[in-house]
Amino acid sequence: MLLLKSLLVRVDRARGALPAAVRRRFEDDWTLLERAERTDATAVRAVLDYPTTGAWLAAALAAPDGPDFADGLAGLGALAVAAALRAGCRFRTTRTLPAGTLPLPGIGLLRCARGPVRLSGRAGALRITDGSGRTLLLPGPAPAGPGTRWSADGALAWSALHPLPGGTAVLDDVDPHRVPAGGIGPAALPAAERPYADPAAWAARWRDAHALLAATHPARAAETLALVRAVVPLAPSAGGAPPVSATVRTAPGAVLAQLPADRRELAELLVHETHHTKLAVLDESVPLWRPGGSLHRVGWRRDPRPVPGVLQGAYAHLALLDLWGRARTGPARSWRRRAAERFEVCREQVAEALSVLAESDELTPCGREFVRHMGSRHARLGTAAHPPG
C-alpha cells in the first residue's frame, strides 16, 4: 500500500512531464481500482497483496523519468482489471499491448498477436476481443483453473495460473514480474517458462510436502499455507548444481525455486523461505540493521555475508532447527536420520552466526533485541528433547 501511494505521489509530481494519453489512462485505471474496492475491498486487497504486484511497483518506482516510467505505469491497468475481476465489478476497457501480453496478478496472462484488445467483465467473467474480432469468453468467478485457452487461429490466448492443492497458493509460471530481470543467484537463473514448469510434478510434491509438514509440525504447516501465495518455478541449473531457492524482498509471499527432489526437501524449503519473507516484512516495519560494510563467514554459505544476510540466514536456519528437532522423532522414518544429522550441524552454525550478530554494531536497538530472543530460542531448541512449537 505504501508503494502504491508512492506511485500516486510520483505521478502527481510528474504530471506535467507525462503524455496526456498516459495521464488519462492512469486516472481511468485508478478510478476502476477504487470502484473495485468499493465493491469488494477484501478481494482487491488480495490482488494488491499478491507478490508480483510488489515486484511491479518496485520496478515502476525505480524507473527513471521519461518513457521508462510512463511504460511502467501500464502495470496499474493490469492491476485494476485483476481487482475488478476478483471483486465482480462490471467494466469495459480497451488496451493496447505493446509487448503482446497483459498479466493479471494472481489470475493469469493474456497474449494477443496484434491490435488493441477489448476487455469486458461482469460477475467475475471476462470477455476478450481483439482488433480482428476474435473472442475468448472466460467464465467466472475470476477466471481461474489451470491451462491455456486459444482462439481458433491461435492469435489470442489466455493462460490461467495453476492452483496448488490444499490452500490458496498458485504456481505462477507466466507473470513477467515473477523473477527479477537479473535472474536468481550467481548463475542468474531465469524463470521456468510454460509449458516447461511441470505443474503436475509441483502439485504432487506440494501436496506430499504439506502432508509431511502437517504430520511433523502442524504449526509450521499452517504458517506456510497462510503465508505462501505463489510458487515460481526456476529453470534448471547447468551441470547438476545443487537446487536453488530464493525470496525476493519486494515480493513477499512468493517462493522462487527449482523443483526439489522429494517432499522432505520441499518441506524444508518452504519453512526456510517463509522465514525470509517474515523477516523482510518485519524489517520494512521495524528496521533491524543500519547500513554497514562488514562481511562475515557463516556455515551455510561459501561466500562471506553482510550483517543483514547473516541475520536472514540465522533466522531461517533457526526455523529449520525447530523443524528438524521435531522430525528426529516424527512419523516419517526416512526423515529421522537426515533430520538428526542436520539438526546437529545446524545448531552449531546458528550458534556461530548468533555470536557474530551479538558483537555487531550494525544492528538497531530493535535488531539487538530481536537477536537476543533468537538466542533464547536457540538455547531452548538445543536442550529440549521435544522442542516447543
Contacts in CASP RR format, 6 or more apart in sequence:
PFRMAT RR
TARGET T0000
AUTHOR 0000-0000-0000
METHOD contacts of the structure
MODEL  1
MLLLKSLLVRVDRARGALPAAVRRRFEDDWTLLERAERTDATAVRAVLDY
PTTGAWLAAALAAPDGPDFADGLAGLGALAVAAALRAGCRFRTTRTLPAG
TLPLPGIGLLRCARGPVRLSGRAGALRITDGSGRTLLLPGPAPAGPGTRW
SADGALAWSALHPLPGGTAVLDDVDPHRVPAGGIGPAALPAAERPYADPA
AWAARWRDAHALLAATHPARAAETLALVRAVVPLAPSAGGAPPVSATVRT
APGAVLAQLPADRRELAELLVHETHHTKLAVLDESVPLWRPGGSLHRVGW
RRDPRPVPGVLQGAYAHLALLDLWGRARTGPARSWRRRAAERFEVCREQV
AEALSVLAESDELTPCGREFVRHMGSRHARLGTAAHPPG
1 48 0 8 1.000
3 54 0 8 1.000
3 57 0 8 1.000
3 58 0 8 1.000
3 61 0 8 1.000
4 48 0 8 1.000
4 57 0 8 1.000
6 57 0 8 1.000
6 61 0 8 1.000
7 57 0 8 1.000
7 60 0 8 1.000
7 61 0 8 1.000
7 73 0 8 1.000
7 76 0 8 1.000
8 30 0 8 1.000
10 61 0 8 1.000
10 69 0 8 1.000
11 18 0 8 1.000
11 23 0 8 1.000
11 26 0 8 1.000
11 73 0 8 1.000
14 65 0 8 1.000
14 69 0 8 1.000
15 23 0 8 1.000
17 65 0 8 1.000
17 66 0 8 1.000
18 26 0 8 1.000
18 70 0 8 1.000
18 73 0 8 1.000
19 70 0 8 1.000
22 70 0 8 1.000
22 73 0 8 1.000
25 73 0 8 1.000
25 74 0 8 1.000
25 77 0 8 1.000
26 73 0 8 1.000
26 76 0 8 1.000
28 93 0 8 1.000
29 76 0 8 1.000
29 77 0 8 1.000
29 79 0 8 1.000
29 80 0 8 1.000
30 76 0 8 1.000
30 80 0 8 1.000
32 77 0 8 1.000
32 80 0 8 1.000
32 81 0 8 1.000
32 83 0 8 1.000
32 84 0 8 1.000
32 89 0 8 1.000
32 91 0 8 1.000
32 93 0 8 1.000
33 44 0 8 1.000
33 76 0 8 1.000
33 79 0 8 1.000
33 80 0 8 1.000
33 83 0 8 1.000
33 84 0 8 1.000
35 84 0 8 1.000
35 89 0 8 1.000
35 91 0 8 1.000
36 43 0 8 1.000
36 44 0 8 1.000
36 80 0 8 1.000
36 83 0 8 1.000
36 84 0 8 1.000
36 86 0 8 1.000
36 87 0 8 1.000
36 88 0 8 1.000
36 89 0 8 1.000
37 44 0 8 1.000
37 83 0 8 1.000
37 87 0 8 1.000
39 87 0 8 1.000
39 88 0 8 1.000
39 89 0 8 1.000
40 86 0 8 1.000
40 87 0 8 1.000
40 88 0 8 1.000
43 83 0 8 1.000
43 86 0 8 1.000
43 87 0 8 1.000
43 88 0 8 1.000
43 142 0 8 1.000
44 83 0 8 1.000
44 86 0 8 1.000
44 87 0 8 1.000
46 86 0 8 1.000
47 53 0 8 1.000
47 79 0 8 1.000
47 82 0 8 1.000
47 83 0 8 1.000
47 86 0 8 1.000
47 105 0 8 1.000
47 106 0 8 1.000
48 79 0 8 1.000
48 83 0 8 1.000
49 229 0 8 1.000
50 105 0 8 1.000
50 106 0 8 1.000
50 229 0 8 1.000
50 230 0 8 1.000
51 178 0 8 1.000
51 229 0 8 1.000
51 230 0 8 1.000
51 248 0 8 1.000
51 251 0 8 1.000
51 252 0 8 1.000
51 253 0 8 1.000
51 254 0 8 1.000
52 103 0 8 1.000
52 105 0 8 1.000
52 106 0 8 1.000
52 172 0 8 1.000
52 175 0 8 1.000
52 177 0 8 1.000
52 178 0 8 1.000
52 230 0 8 1.000
52 251 0 8 1.000
52 254 0 8 1.000
53 79 0 8 1.000
53 105 0 8 1.000
54 177 0 8 1.000
54 250 0 8 1.000
54 251 0 8 1.000
55 177 0 8 1.000
55 178 0 8 1.000
55 180 0 8 1.000
55 248 0 8 1.000
55 250 0 8 1.000
55 251 0 8 1.000
56 72 0 8 1.000
56 75 0 8 1.000
56 78 0 8 1.000
56 79 0 8 1.000
56 105 0 8 1.000
56 177 0 8 1.000
57 250 0 8 1.000
58 250 0 8 1.000
59 72 0 8 1.000
59 177 0 8 1.000
60 69 0 8 1.000
60 72 0 8 1.000
60 73 0 8 1.000
60 75 0 8 1.000
63 69 0 8 1.000
63 71 0 8 1.000
63 72 0 8 1.000
71 98 0 8 1.000
74 98 0 8 1.000
77 95 0 8 1.000
78 102 0 8 1.000
78 103 0 8 1.000
78 104 0 8 1.000
78 105 0 8 1.000
79 105 0 8 1.000
81 91 0 8 1.000
81 93 0 8 1.000
81 102 0 8 1.000
81 104 0 8 1.000
81 119 0 8 1.000
82 104 0 8 1.000
82 105 0 8 1.000
82 106 0 8 1.000
82 107 0 8 1.000
84 91 0 8 1.000
84 121 0 8 1.000
85 104 0 8 1.000
85 107 0 8 1.000
85 121 0 8 1.000
85 124 0 8 1.000
85 126 0 8 1.000
85 142 0 8 1.000
85 143 0 8 1.000
86 107 0 8 1.000
86 124 0 8 1.000
86 142 0 8 1.000
88 121 0 8 1.000
88 122 0 8 1.000
88 123 0 8 1.000
88 124 0 8 1.000
88 141 0 8 1.000
88 142 0 8 1.000
89 121 0 8 1.000
90 121 0 8 1.000
90 122 0 8 1.000
90 123 0 8 1.000
91 119 0 8 1.000
91 120 0 8 1.000
91 121 0 8 1.000
92 118 0 8 1.000
92 119 0 8 1.000
92 120 0 8 1.000
92 121 0 8 1.000
93 118 0 8 1.000
93 119 0 8 1.000
93 120 0 8 1.000
94 116 0 8 1.000
94 117 0 8 1.000
94 118 0 8 1.000
94 119 0 8 1.000
95 102 0 8 1.000
95 116 0 8 1.000
95 117 0 8 1.000
95 118 0 8 1.000
95 119 0 8 1.000
96 115 0 8 1.000
96 116 0 8 1.000
96 117 0 8 1.000
97 110 0 8 1.000
97 112 0 8 1.000
97 115 0 8 1.000
97 116 0 8 1.000
97 117 0 8 1.000
99 176 0 8 1.000
100 111 0 8 1.000
100 112 0 8 1.000
100 113 0 8 1.000
101 109 0 8 1.000
101 110 0 8 1.000
101 111 0 8 1.000
101 112 0 8 1.000
101 176 0 8 1.000
102 109 0 8 1.000
102 110 0 8 1.000
102 112 0 8 1.000
102 117 0 8 1.000
103 109 0 8 1.000
103 110 0 8 1.000
103 174 0 8 1.000
103 175 0 8 1.000
103 176 0 8 1.000
103 177 0 8 1.000
104 110 0 8 1.000
105 175 0 8 1.000
106 161 0 8 1.000
106 170 0 8 1.000
106 172 0 8 1.000
106 175 0 8 1.000
106 230 0 8 1.000
107 142 0 8 1.000
107 143 0 8 1.000
107 144 0 8 1.000
107 160 0 8 1.000
107 161 0 8 1.000
108 158 0 8 1.000
108 159 0 8 1.000
108 160 0 8 1.000
108 161 0 8 1.000
108 174 0 8 1.000
108 175 0 8 1.000
109 158 0 8 1.000
109 159 0 8 1.000
109 174 0 8 1.000
109 175 0 8 1.000
110 117 0 8 1.000
110 128 0 8 1.000
110 157 0 8 1.000
110 158 0 8 1.000
110 159 0 8 1.000
111 156 0 8 1.000
111 157 0 8 1.000
111 158 0 8 1.000
111 159 0 8 1.000
112 130 0 8 1.000
112 155 0 8 1.000
112 156 0 8 1.000
112 157 0 8 1.000
113 130 0 8 1.000
113 154 0 8 1.000
113 155 0 8 1.000
113 156 0 8 1.000
114 130 0 8 1.000
114 131 0 8 1.000
114 132 0 8 1.000
114 155 0 8 1.000
115 130 0 8 1.000
115 131 0 8 1.000
115 132 0 8 1.000
116 130 0 8 1.000
116 131 0 8 1.000
117 128 0 8 1.000
117 129 0 8 1.000
117 130 0 8 1.000
117 131 0 8 1.000
117 156 0 8 1.000
118 128 0 8 1.000
118 129 0 8 1.000
118 130 0 8 1.000
118 131 0 8 1.000
119 126 0 8 1.000
119 127 0 8 1.000
119 128 0 8 1.000
120 126 0 8 1.000
120 127 0 8 1.000
121 127 0 8 1.000
123 140 0 8 1.000
123 141 0 8 1.000
124 140 0 8 1.000
124 141 0 8 1.000
124 142 0 8 1.000
124 143 0 8 1.000
125 137 0 8 1.000
125 138 0 8 1.000
125 139 0 8 1.000
125 140 0 8 1.000
125 141 0 8 1.000
125 143 0 8 1.000
126 137 0 8 1.000
126 138 0 8 1.000
126 140 0 8 1.000
126 143 0 8 1.000
127 135 0 8 1.000
127 136 0 8 1.000
127 137 0 8 1.000
127 138 0 8 1.000
128 135 0 8 1.000
128 136 0 8 1.000
128 137 0 8 1.000
128 138 0 8 1.000
128 156 0 8 1.000
128 158 0 8 1.000
129 135 0 8 1.000
130 151 0 8 1.000
130 155 0 8 1.000
130 156 0 8 1.000
132 155 0 8 1.000
134 151 0 8 1.000
134 152 0 8 1.000
134 153 0 8 1.000
134 155 0 8 1.000
134 156 0 8 1.000
135 151 0 8 1.000
135 156 0 8 1.000
136 149 0 8 1.000
136 151 0 8 1.000
136 156 0 8 1.000
136 157 0 8 1.000
136 158 0 8 1.000
138 149 0 8 1.000
138 158 0 8 1.000
138 160 0 8 1.000
143 158 0 8 1.000
143 160 0 8 1.000
144 160 0 8 1.000
144 161 0 8 1.000
144 163 0 8 1.000
145 160 0 8 1.000
145 161 0 8 1.000
145 162 0 8 1.000
145 163 0 8 1.000
146 160 0 8 1.000
146 161 0 8 1.000
146 162 0 8 1.000
146 163 0 8 1.000
146 199 0 8 1.000
147 159 0 8 1.000
147 160 0 8 1.000
147 162 0 8 1.000
148 157 0 8 1.000
148 158 0 8 1.000
148 159 0 8 1.000
148 160 0 8 1.000
148 194 0 8 1.000
149 157 0 8 1.000
149 158 0 8 1.000
150 156 0 8 1.000
150 157 0 8 1.000
151 157 0 8 1.000
159 174 0 8 1.000
159 194 0 8 1.000
161 170 0 8 1.000
161 171 0 8 1.000
161 172 0 8 1.000
161 173 0 8 1.000
161 174 0 8 1.000
162 170 0 8 1.000
162 171 0 8 1.000
162 173 0 8 1.000
162 199 0 8 1.000
162 202 0 8 1.000
162 203 0 8 1.000
163 169 0 8 1.000
163 170 0 8 1.000
163 171 0 8 1.000
164 170 0 8 1.000
164 171 0 8 1.000
164 202 0 8 1.000
164 203 0 8 1.000
164 206 0 8 1.000
164 207 0 8 1.000
164 231 0 8 1.000
165 203 0 8 1.000
165 206 0 8 1.000
165 207 0 8 1.000
166 207 0 8 1.000
166 210 0 8 1.000
166 225 0 8 1.000
167 225 0 8 1.000
168 225 0 8 1.000
168 229 0 8 1.000
169 206 0 8 1.000
169 225 0 8 1.000
169 228 0 8 1.000
169 229 0 8 1.000
169 230 0 8 1.000
169 231 0 8 1.000
170 229 0 8 1.000
170 230 0 8 1.000
170 231 0 8 1.000
171 197 0 8 1.000
171 199 0 8 1.000
171 202 0 8 1.000
171 203 0 8 1.000
171 230 0 8 1.000
171 231 0 8 1.000
171 233 0 8 1.000
172 178 0 8 1.000
172 230 0 8 1.000
172 231 0 8 1.000
172 232 0 8 1.000
172 254 0 8 1.000
173 191 0 8 1.000
173 192 0 8 1.000
173 193 0 8 1.000
173 194 0 8 1.000
173 197 0 8 1.000
173 199 0 8 1.000
173 232 0 8 1.000
173 233 0 8 1.000
174 194 0 8 1.000
177 251 0 8 1.000
178 191 0 8 1.000
178 230 0 8 1.000
178 232 0 8 1.000
178 251 0 8 1.000
178 254 0 8 1.000
178 256 0 8 1.000
179 189 0 8 1.000
179 190 0 8 1.000
179 191 0 8 1.000
179 232 0 8 1.000
179 234 0 8 1.000
179 248 0 8 1.000
179 256 0 8 1.000
180 248 0 8 1.000
182 188 0 8 1.000
183 189 0 8 1.000
183 190 0 8 1.000
184 234 0 8 1.000
184 244 0 8 1.000
184 246 0 8 1.000
184 256 0 8 1.000
185 244 0 8 1.000
185 246 0 8 1.000
187 237 0 8 1.000
187 238 0 8 1.000
187 241 0 8 1.000
187 244 0 8 1.000
189 234 0 8 1.000
189 235 0 8 1.000
189 237 0 8 1.000
189 244 0 8 1.000
189 258 0 8 1.000
190 234 0 8 1.000
190 235 0 8 1.000
191 232 0 8 1.000
191 233 0 8 1.000
191 234 0 8 1.000
191 235 0 8 1.000
191 256 0 8 1.000
192 198 0 8 1.000
192 233 0 8 1.000
192 234 0 8 1.000
192 235 0 8 1.000
192 236 0 8 1.000
193 235 0 8 1.000
196 235 0 8 1.000
197 233 0 8 1.000
198 233 0 8 1.000
198 259 0 8 1.000
201 259 0 8 1.000
202 231 0 8 1.000
202 233 0 8 1.000
202 259 0 8 1.000
205 259 0 8 1.000
205 260 0 8 1.000
205 262 0 8 1.000
205 263 0 8 1.000
205 266 0 8 1.000
206 231 0 8 1.000
206 266 0 8 1.000
208 263 0 8 1.000
208 266 0 8 1.000
209 260 0 8 1.000
209 263 0 8 1.000
209 264 0 8 1.000
209 266 0 8 1.000
209 267 0 8 1.000
209 270 0 8 1.000
210 221 0 8 1.000
210 224 0 8 1.000
210 225 0 8 1.000
210 267 0 8 1.000
211 263 0 8 1.000
212 263 0 8 1.000
212 264 0 8 1.000
212 267 0 8 1.000
212 332 0 8 1.000
212 335 0 8 1.000
213 220 0 8 1.000
213 221 0 8 1.000
213 224 0 8 1.000
213 267 0 8 1.000
213 270 0 8 1.000
213 271 0 8 1.000
214 221 0 8 1.000
215 330 0 8 1.000
215 331 0 8 1.000
215 332 0 8 1.000
216 267 0 8 1.000
216 323 0 8 1.000
216 326 0 8 1.000
216 327 0 8 1.000
216 330 0 8 1.000
216 331 0 8 1.000
216 332 0 8 1.000
216 335 0 8 1.000
217 322 0 8 1.000
217 323 0 8 1.000
217 326 0 8 1.000
217 327 0 8 1.000
217 389 0 8 1.000
219 389 0 8 1.000
220 271 0 8 1.000
220 319 0 8 1.000
220 322 0 8 1.000
220 323 0 8 1.000
223 274 0 8 1.000
224 270 0 8 1.000
224 271 0 8 1.000
224 274 0 8 1.000
227 253 0 8 1.000
227 274 0 8 1.000
227 277 0 8 1.000
227 278 0 8 1.000
228 253 0 8 1.000
228 254 0 8 1.000
228 255 0 8 1.000
228 270 0 8 1.000
228 273 0 8 1.000
228 274 0 8 1.000
229 253 0 8 1.000
229 254 0 8 1.000
230 253 0 8 1.000
230 254 0 8 1.000
230 255 0 8 1.000
231 254 0 8 1.000
231 255 0 8 1.000
231 257 0 8 1.000
232 254 0 8 1.000
232 255 0 8 1.000
232 256 0 8 1.000
232 257 0 8 1.000
233 257 0 8 1.000
233 258 0 8 1.000
233 259 0 8 1.000
234 244 0 8 1.000
234 245 0 8 1.000
234 256 0 8 1.000
234 257 0 8 1.000
234 258 0 8 1.000
235 258 0 8 1.000
236 258 0 8 1.000
237 243 0 8 1.000
237 244 0 8 1.000
237 258 0 8 1.000
243 257 0 8 1.000
243 258 0 8 1.000
243 259 0 8 1.000
243 260 0 8 1.000
243 261 0 8 1.000
243 265 0 8 1.000
243 269 0 8 1.000
244 257 0 8 1.000
244 258 0 8 1.000
245 255 0 8 1.000
245 256 0 8 1.000
245 257 0 8 1.000
245 258 0 8 1.000
245 269 0 8 1.000
245 272 0 8 1.000
245 273 0 8 1.000
246 256 0 8 1.000
246 257 0 8 1.000
246 273 0 8 1.000
247 253 0 8 1.000
247 254 0 8 1.000
247 255 0 8 1.000
247 256 0 8 1.000
247 273 0 8 1.000
247 276 0 8 1.000
247 277 0 8 1.000
247 280 0 8 1.000
248 254 0 8 1.000
248 256 0 8 1.000
249 280 0 8 1.000
252 277 0 8 1.000
252 280 0 8 1.000
252 281 0 8 1.000
253 274 0 8 1.000
253 277 0 8 1.000
255 269 0 8 1.000
255 270 0 8 1.000
255 273 0 8 1.000
255 274 0 8 1.000
257 269 0 8 1.000
257 273 0 8 1.000
260 266 0 8 1.000
260 269 0 8 1.000
264 332 0 8 1.000
264 334 0 8 1.000
264 335 0 8 1.000
264 338 0 8 1.000
267 323 0 8 1.000
268 320 0 8 1.000
268 323 0 8 1.000
271 316 0 8 1.000
271 319 0 8 1.000
271 320 0 8 1.000
271 323 0 8 1.000
272 316 0 8 1.000
272 317 0 8 1.000
272 319 0 8 1.000
272 320 0 8 1.000
273 316 0 8 1.000
274 319 0 8 1.000
275 315 0 8 1.000
275 316 0 8 1.000
275 318 0 8 1.000
275 319 0 8 1.000
276 312 0 8 1.000
276 313 0 8 1.000
276 315 0 8 1.000
276 316 0 8 1.000
278 315 0 8 1.000
279 288 0 8 1.000
279 311 0 8 1.000
279 312 0 8 1.000
279 315 0 8 1.000
279 316 0 8 1.000
280 312 0 8 1.000
282 288 0 8 1.000
283 289 0 8 1.000
283 308 0 8 1.000
286 366 0 8 1.000
287 364 0 8 1.000
287 366 0 8 1.000
288 308 0 8 1.000
288 311 0 8 1.000
288 363 0 8 1.000
288 364 0 8 1.000
288 366 0 8 1.000
288 367 0 8 1.000
288 370 0 8 1.000
289 307 0 8 1.000
289 308 0 8 1.000
289 311 0 8 1.000
289 362 0 8 1.000
289 363 0 8 1.000
289 364 0 8 1.000
289 367 0 8 1.000
290 362 0 8 1.000
290 363 0 8 1.000
290 364 0 8 1.000
291 362 0 8 1.000
292 306 0 8 1.000
292 307 0 8 1.000
292 362 0 8 1.000
293 306 0 8 1.000
293 307 0 8 1.000
293 362 0 8 1.000
294 306 0 8 1.000
294 307 0 8 1.000
294 360 0 8 1.000
294 362 0 8 1.000
295 304 0 8 1.000
295 305 0 8 1.000
295 306 0 8 1.000
296 304 0 8 1.000
296 305 0 8 1.000
296 306 0 8 1.000
296 307 0 8 1.000
296 310 0 8 1.000
296 353 0 8 1.000
296 356 0 8 1.000
297 304 0 8 1.000
297 305 0 8 1.000
298 305 0 8 1.000
298 310 0 8 1.000
298 313 0 8 1.000
298 314 0 8 1.000
298 349 0 8 1.000
298 352 0 8 1.000
298 353 0 8 1.000
298 356 0 8 1.000
299 349 0 8 1.000
299 352 0 8 1.000
299 353 0 8 1.000
300 313 0 8 1.000
300 317 0 8 1.000
300 349 0 8 1.000
305 313 0 8 1.000
307 356 0 8 1.000
307 357 0 8 1.000
307 360 0 8 1.000
307 362 0 8 1.000
307 363 0 8 1.000
310 353 0 8 1.000
310 356 0 8 1.000
310 357 0 8 1.000
311 357 0 8 1.000
311 363 0 8 1.000
311 367 0 8 1.000
311 371 0 8 1.000
313 353 0 8 1.000
314 350 0 8 1.000
314 353 0 8 1.000
314 354 0 8 1.000
314 357 0 8 1.000
314 374 0 8 1.000
315 374 0 8 1.000
317 346 0 8 1.000
317 349 0 8 1.000
317 350 0 8 1.000
317 353 0 8 1.000
318 350 0 8 1.000
318 374 0 8 1.000
318 377 0 8 1.000
318 378 0 8 1.000
318 381 0 8 1.000
320 342 0 8 1.000
320 346 0 8 1.000
321 343 0 8 1.000
321 346 0 8 1.000
321 347 0 8 1.000
321 350 0 8 1.000
321 378 0 8 1.000
321 381 0 8 1.000
321 382 0 8 1.000
322 381 0 8 1.000
322 387 0 8 1.000
322 389 0 8 1.000
323 339 0 8 1.000
324 339 0 8 1.000
324 340 0 8 1.000
324 342 0 8 1.000
324 343 0 8 1.000
324 346 0 8 1.000
325 339 0 8 1.000
325 343 0 8 1.000
325 381 0 8 1.000
325 387 0 8 1.000
326 339 0 8 1.000
326 386 0 8 1.000
326 387 0 8 1.000
327 335 0 8 1.000
327 336 0 8 1.000
327 338 0 8 1.000
327 339 0 8 1.000
328 336 0 8 1.000
328 339 0 8 1.000
328 340 0 8 1.000
328 343 0 8 1.000
329 336 0 8 1.000
329 386 0 8 1.000
330 336 0 8 1.000
347 378 0 8 1.000
347 381 0 8 1.000
347 382 0 8 1.000
350 378 0 8 1.000
351 378 0 8 1.000
354 371 0 8 1.000
354 374 0 8 1.000
354 375 0 8 1.000
354 378 0 8 1.000
357 363 0 8 1.000
357 371 0 8 1.000
357 374 0 8 1.000
358 371 0 8 1.000
363 371 0 8 1.000
380 387 0 8 1.000
380 388 0 8 1.000
381 387 0 8 1.000
END
